[in-house]
């Protein structure tokens, strides 16, 4: 199998696991008898553990000099721990399962990004096109998971996720050997020596974090406006399809704009997208705004990968996991927590706050031009 196809299969397997778990894990926890407060605490514990575990494992991978082996082990352990959501009983046991699963699963996607960027430099293939397999697999897996729940019950979600994570471990095992640098010096501080890395962190925090209200309350907002579940599903799917299109065919744009131009484009699109969602629920306007997901999410992700891919190989895993935790995970978690009171107080007008975050990102993206 060609190397790009191997990475595409790896991305597809791990994002399929995410597409299965993300929509339905709360329902799995509810089926075990947990109430809303306990479900929230289990999910929040997993998020907190991921923020700490991913950089620690990433740094270990750089020190060990073989990120592929670490990735295989992490995915294999995640395959085992996710099954705990099926057999664990009671709040304490499920809390422990969530913490263990988050700890071993946290580095899987960042390490895959680090390996894929390294391979794309060595072998000259398009990272974005390969990464599109993950986005497409996410939405297909979410649809398949919904059917599985109807036919087999909610616990089937856990076994589907385990299957996808097992395929992730097998796919990672089939990756080619890549030149790596063992024992990179500087620890967690090393990537911060790069001005571009220091500047991409707040950019990702602001732009990717601005999706928090959309992810948490977009569906509720559209339901309150009278849109049907079918239409809402199509709107969500449209955004992912636009993202996939950018990853598949956006290489000329990426090469032309570079990281600074992509970040500027993402921030500007965010101001427009969230402004539209704040002001209207008219379906044609929402359909147009959803196309901007390709830029608000996709362009910023590619901008970050351009910056991270330019760092020394001995810092690759550390930089990827730090970006995933500090640049995306921490901000998204805090903003998701804040989105509840924001939506309760302002309704759809709360999207103006998300537009404001993107407006704050514009001068930061311009400053990235000096180093990008």
C-alpha positions in Angstrom: 0.0 0.0 0.0 1.4 3.5 -0.9 2.6 5.5 2.1 -0.1 8.2 1.7 -2.8 5.5 1.7 -1.4 4.1 4.9 -1.7 7.4 6.6 -5.2 8.0 5.1 -6.3 4.6 6.6 -4.8 5.6 10.0 -6.6 8.9 10.0 -9.8 7.3 9.0 -9.7 4.7 11.7 -9.0 7.1 14.6 -11.5 9.7 13.5 -14.1 7.0 13.0 -13.6 6.2 16.7 -14.1 9.8 17.5 -17.2 10.0 15.3 -18.7 7.1 17.1 -17.9 8.2 20.7 -18.4 12.0 20.6 -22.2 12.0 19.8 -23.1 9.0 21.9 -20.8 8.6 24.9 -23.1 10.8 27.1 -25.9 8.4 26.3 -23.7 5.4 27.2 -23.0 7.0 30.6 -26.7 7.7 31.1 -27.5 4.0 30.4 -25.3 3.1 33.4 -27.5 5.3 35.6 -25.4 8.4 35.8 -27.3 11.7 36.2 -26.5 14.9 34.3 -24.0 16.2 36.9 -22.1 12.9 37.0 -22.0 12.7 33.2 -20.6 16.2 33.0 -18.0 15.4 35.6 -16.9 12.2 33.8 -16.6 14.0 30.5 -14.7 17.0 32.1 -12.3 14.6 33.9 -11.4 13.0 30.5 -10.8 16.4 29.0 -8.6 17.5 31.9 -6.5 14.3 31.7 -6.0 14.7 28.0 -4.6 18.2 28.5 -1.9 16.8 30.7 -1.3 13.4 29.2 -0.8 14.4 25.5 2.3 16.7 26.0 3.8 14.2 28.5 3.6 11.4 26.0 4.7 13.6 23.1 7.8 14.6 25.0 8.5 11.0 25.8 8.1 10.1 22.1 10.7 12.7 21.1 13.1 11.5 23.8 12.6 7.9 22.7 13.0 8.8 19.1 10.3 6.4 17.8 6.9 8.0 17.7 5.5 5.2 15.6 6.0 2.7 18.4 4.5 5.0 21.0 1.5 5.6 18.7 0.9 1.8 18.3 1.1 1.3 22.1 -1.2 4.2 22.8 -3.8 3.1 20.3 -3.6 -0.5 21.6 -4.1 0.6 25.2 -7.0 2.9 24.1 -8.6 -0.1 22.4 -8.6 -1.9 25.8 -9.6 1.0 28.0 -12.6 2.1 25.9 -14.2 -1.3 26.5 -14.5 -0.2 30.2 -17.4 2.0 29.2 -19.4 -1.2 28.5 -18.6 -3.2 31.6 -17.9 -0.7 34.3 -20.7 -0.1 36.8 -21.3 2.9 38.9 -20.0 6.5 38.9 -16.5 5.8 40.4 -15.7 3.0 38.1 -16.8 5.0 35.0 -14.8 8.0 36.2 -11.7 5.8 36.4 -12.3 4.4 33.0 -12.7 7.9 31.5 -9.4 9.0 33.1 -7.5 6.0 31.9 -8.9 6.1 28.4 -8.2 9.8 28.1 -4.6 9.3 29.3 -3.7 6.7 26.6 -5.9 8.0 23.8 -4.8 11.7 24.1 -1.6 11.5 22.0 -3.0 9.4 19.2 -4.1 12.2 16.8 -1.2 14.6 17.6 1.4 11.8 17.1 -0.3 10.8 13.8 -0.1 14.4 12.6 3.6 14.6 13.6 4.4 11.4 11.7 2.3 12.3 8.7 4.0 15.8 8.4 7.4 14.2 8.6 6.5 11.6 5.9 5.0 14.3 3.7 8.3 16.3 3.8 10.4 13.2 3.0 8.2 11.7 0.3 6.5 14.8 -1.1 2.8 14.0 -0.7 0.0 16.4 0.3 -0.7 16.3 4.0 -4.1 17.9 3.6 -5.4 15.4 1.1 -4.4 12.5 3.4 -5.9 14.2 6.4 -9.3 14.6 4.6 -9.8 10.9 5.1 -10.2 11.5 8.8 -12.9 14.2 8.4 -14.8 12.1 6.0 -14.6 9.0 8.2 -15.8 11.1 11.2 -19.2 11.9 9.6 -19.7 8.5 8.1 -19.0 6.9 11.4 -21.4 9.2 13.2 -24.2 8.2 10.8 -23.3 4.5 11.1 -23.2 4.8 14.9 -26.8 6.2 14.9 -27.9 3.1 13.0 -26.1 0.8 15.3 -27.8 2.3 18.3 -31.2 1.8 16.7 -30.5 -1.9 15.8 -28.2 -3.1 18.6 -28.6 -0.7 21.5 -26.4 2.0 23.0 -23.7 -0.4 24.3 -22.8 -1.2 20.6 -21.2 2.2 20.5 -18.4 1.0 22.8 -17.6 -2.0 20.7 -17.6 0.0 17.5 -15.2 2.5 19.1 -13.0 -0.4 20.2 -13.0 -1.8 16.7 -11.9 1.5 15.2 -9.2 2.0 17.8 -7.9 -1.5 17.1 -7.7 -0.7 13.5 -5.9 2.5 14.4 -3.2 0.4 16.2 -2.9 -2.0 13.3 -2.7 0.9 10.8 0.0 2.6 12.8 1.9 -0.7 13.0 2.0 -0.7 9.2 3.5 2.8 8.8 6.9 3.0 7.2 10.1 3.6 9.2 10.9 7.3 9.2 14.0 9.1 10.1 13.8 10.4 13.6 15.9 12.3 16.0 16.4 10.7 19.4 16.7 12.6 22.7 15.8 16.2 21.5 17.1 18.7 24.1 15.1 21.4 25.8 12.1 19.4 26.9 8.8 21.2 26.8 10.5 24.6 26.4 12.2 23.7 23.1 9.3 24.5 20.7 8.8 27.9 22.4 12.2 29.0 21.1 10.4 29.3 17.7 8.5 32.6 17.4 6.1 31.0 14.9 5.2 28.4 17.5 4.6 30.9 20.2 2.3 32.9 17.9 0.3 29.9 16.5 -0.8 28.8 20.0 -3.0 31.9 20.7 -4.2 31.9 17.1 -5.4 28.3 17.4 -6.9 29.0 20.8 -8.9 32.0 19.5 -10.0 30.6 16.1 -10.6 27.0 17.0 -12.0 27.9 20.4 -14.5 30.2 18.7 -16.3 27.0 17.5 -17.3 26.2 21.1 -20.7 27.8 21.0 -21.5 26.2 17.6 -20.4 22.7 18.8 -22.3 23.0 22.1 -25.4 24.9 21.2 -25.7 25.3 17.4 -28.2 22.5 17.1 -30.3 23.8 20.0 -30.3 27.3 18.5 -31.5 26.0 15.1 -34.1 23.8 16.7 -35.5 26.7 18.6 -35.7 28.6 15.3 -37.9 25.8 13.9 -35.5 24.0 11.7 -36.1 20.2 11.4 -33.6 17.6 12.6 -33.1 16.6 8.9 -32.2 20.1 7.9 -29.9 20.6 10.9 -28.1 17.3 10.0 -27.6 18.5 6.5 -26.1 21.8 7.8 -23.6 20.0 10.0 -22.7 17.7 7.1 -22.3 20.6 4.7 -19.6 22.1 7.0 -17.6 18.8 7.1 -17.9 18.4 3.4 -16.5 21.9 2.8 -13.7 21.0 5.2 -12.9 17.8 3.3 -12.9 19.8 0.0 -10.3 22.2 1.3 -8.1 19.3 2.5 -8.5 17.5 -0.8 -8.0 20.4 -3.3 -6.6 23.2 -1.2 -2.8 22.6 -1.7 -2.4 25.5 -4.2 -4.0 27.8 -1.7 -1.9 26.6 1.1 1.3 27.0 -0.9 0.3 30.5 -2.0 -0.8 31.9 1.4 1.4 30.0 3.8 0.6 29.9 7.5 0.1 33.7 8.0 -2.3 34.0 5.1 -4.3 30.9 6.1 -4.6 32.2 9.6 -5.8 35.6 8.4 -8.3 33.9 6.1 -9.6 31.7 9.0 -9.9 34.7 11.4 -11.7 36.8 8.8 -14.1 34.0 7.9 -14.8 33.5 11.6 -15.9 37.1 12.0 -18.2 36.7 9.1 -19.5 33.2 9.9 -20.3 33.8 13.6 -21.8 37.3 12.7 -24.2 35.6 10.3 -25.2 33.0 12.9 -25.7 35.8 15.5 -28.1 37.8 13.3 -30.2 35.2 11.4 -31.5 31.7 11.2 -32.7 32.2 7.6 -31.8 28.9 6.0 -30.0 30.2 2.8 -27.8 32.4 5.0 -27.0 29.5 7.3 -26.1 27.3 4.3 -23.7 29.9 3.0 -22.2 30.4 6.5 -21.6 26.7 6.9 -19.4 26.6 3.8 -17.0 28.8 5.8 -16.3 25.9 8.1 -13.6 25.0 5.5 -11.8 28.2 6.5 -12.6 28.7 10.2 -11.6 25.1 11.0 -9.7 23.8 8.0 -7.6 26.8 7.1 -6.5 27.3 10.7 -5.6 23.6 11.1 -3.5 23.7 8.0 -1.8 26.9 9.1 -0.9 25.3 12.4 0.4 22.2 10.6 2.6 24.5 8.4 4.2 26.0 11.5 4.6 22.7 13.4 5.9 21.0 10.3 8.7 23.5 10.1 10.1 22.7 13.6 13.1 20.4 14.1 12.2 16.6 13.9 13.4 16.2 17.5 10.6 18.5 18.7 7.8 17.2 16.4 5.8 15.1 18.9 6.3 17.6 21.7 5.1 20.5 19.6 2.1 18.6 18.2 0.9 17.6 21.6 1.5 21.0 23.2 -0.5 22.6 20.4 -3.3 20.1 20.8 -3.5 20.7 24.5 -2.6 24.4 25.0 -3.5 25.8 21.5 -6.8 23.9 21.1 -7.9 21.7 24.0 -7.6 24.2 26.9 -9.2 27.1 25.1 -12.0 24.9 23.7 -12.7 23.4 27.1 -12.9 26.8 28.9 -15.0 28.4 26.1 -17.3 25.4 26.0 -17.8 25.8 29.8 -18.5 29.5 29.3 -20.9 28.9 26.4 -23.7 27.6 28.6 -24.2 30.8 30.5 -23.5 32.8 27.4 -26.2 31.1 25.4 -28.6 31.1 28.3 -28.2 34.9 28.6 -28.0 36.0 24.9 -29.3 33.1 22.8 -28.0 33.3 19.2 -26.6 36.8 19.9 -23.9 35.0 21.8 -22.2 34.2 18.5 -21.1 37.8 18.4 -18.7 36.8 21.2 -17.3 34.1 19.0 -16.9 36.6 16.2 -15.1 38.9 18.6 -12.6 36.1 19.4 -11.8 35.8 15.6 -11.5 39.6 15.4 -8.9 39.4 18.2 -7.0 36.8 16.1 -6.7 39.1 13.1 -3.7 41.2 14.4 -2.1 38.1 15.8 -2.3 36.5 12.3 -0.7 39.6 10.8 2.1 39.4 13.3 2.7 35.8 12.2 3.7 37.2 8.8 6.9 38.5 10.3 8.1 35.0 11.1 6.0 32.9 8.7 
